[in-house]
Amino acid sequence: MVGLGSISTPMCTTSPLPSKPNPRNNFPGKLSHPLLGFHKVHSLSLSTHFSPQKNKLTQTHFTLKASSGTADYTEEPATKVKFRTSLSVPDCSTSLSLLGTGYREKVFAIIGVKVYAAGLYVNPSILSKLDAWKGRSAAQIQDDMPLFKSFFEDPMEKSLQIVLVRDVDGKTFWDALDEAISPRIKAPTPVDKSALSTFRGIFQGRPLNKGTSIFLTWPHPSKMLVAVSSDGLPTSTDATIESPNVGSALFDVFFGDAPVSPSLKTSVATGLATILK
């Protein structure tokens, strides 16, 4: 059943930020890819074995291990929005790690206007389940829809943080989102329609000012949590969407064949290729 309202849930534990962070350390201005920030928070551990046939060591498994320390940031280059490399959101089992960033641009009278920046966060454990795609290039991963389908269907948590870079009316934001979601649900069920109604209700009559963050979190493929925050990380969710069709359609909006933010999908594909080498 779809729930709407303020739902207080415990936050996952993460390392606290220093009271007076050093801007030079916490806001690196020129990172070639968000995974550079990702590797500051997590170390990649590879187990190996010796292969007599190939006369060399081969990598057989990898795991991501969280390291201690304060949170760092990475910057989305087109919008200059800074994303934490690790964060906690309500109803997750652990802190999530930044995998890639991008931006959404709308064209008005042939002029491109950036609307928001976005960053995809994942439970690091999910990456150990993608061994079948090890060694793929970023270009191969980007066009590999079975990979993104497997990525979404894995029950490990994923969260998309959207940060507005201009003032937007809530209704306008929802209308644009609905135009992308609805065509992807060919035969909506009553559950889907109720979920979309709940989703719409979050934004109706709500001004979304520049700097507002919208968190779309999938603790499980059949469930999506929505939280809107104008000041830092959310402490509760605004709505729970329990419709597998709506959840998967929204994920497809960003990571399907025709993503609304090509730069985000490219960045995530590059991040996966970097980790799955």
Secondary structure by P-SEA (a helix, b strand, c coil): cccccbbbbbbccccccccccccccccccccccaaaaaaaabbbbbbbbbbccccbbbbcbbbbbbbbccbbbbbcccccbbbbccccccccccbbbbccccbbbbbcccbbbbcbbbbbbccccccccccccccccaaaaaacaaaaaaaaacccbbbbbbbbcbbbbaaaaaaaaaaacccccccccaaaaaaaaaaaaacccccccccbbbbbbcccccbbbbbbbccccccccccccccaaaaaaaaaaccccccccaaaaaaaaaaaaaaac
